[in-house]
């Protein structure tokens, strides 16, 4: 039963997000907005779960990309 409630809540949340978009938004713009919203939600969930990396570690990772 909980899964149905969560799905309904997610559907409602995304529907409200879509309603806030301009009427002339393209499909690509809407999908991009939904993807951005989901990435933010995942980031918040990761932060709440303590899944954070210090800035120094991220700096080192990014610098290694150029190697």
N, C-alpha and C positions, 0 to 999 in steps of 0.2 A: 504494500500500500504506500509506503514512504516513497518508493521510486516513482510512482505515478504523480505524487504531489511535487516532487522535485522537478520532474519533466514539465509539469504544468507551470511551475514557477519559472523555469528557464524559458519556456515558450513565451510566457507573459512578459518577462524581462526583455527578451529580444524583440518582441512585438512592439513594446513601448519604445525601445531604442530606434526601431525602424520608423515609427510614427513621428519621431522628432526630426527625421531627415527631410530635406527639401523635396517637394513633389516631383521635381524634374531630375532627381538623382538617377544615375545610370545603375544598371545591375552591378557593374564592377565597383562603383562607389559604395553601394550598399554592402556588398560582400566585404570590401576592405574595412568598412566601419565595424561590421560584425566581427571580423577577424581581430581587429585592433582591440575591441571590447573584450574578447575572449583572452587575448594575450595579457591584458591588464588584470583580468580576474585570476588567471593562472599565476601571475607574478605576486599578487596579493596573497593568494593561497600559499605559495612557496614561502613568502616572507613570514606569514603566520605560523608556518610549520618549521621555521628556523632554517630554511634552506637558502642561506645567504652566503655570498663570497665577499671577502674583504676587497676594497678597491685595489690594493696592491696586487692581489692575485689576478684580478681582472686585467689590470694594466699589463702584467707579465704575459698573460694569455694573448692579449691583443698584439703586443709587440712581437710575439713568437710567430704570428701569421705572416710577417714580412720576411721571415728567415727562409 
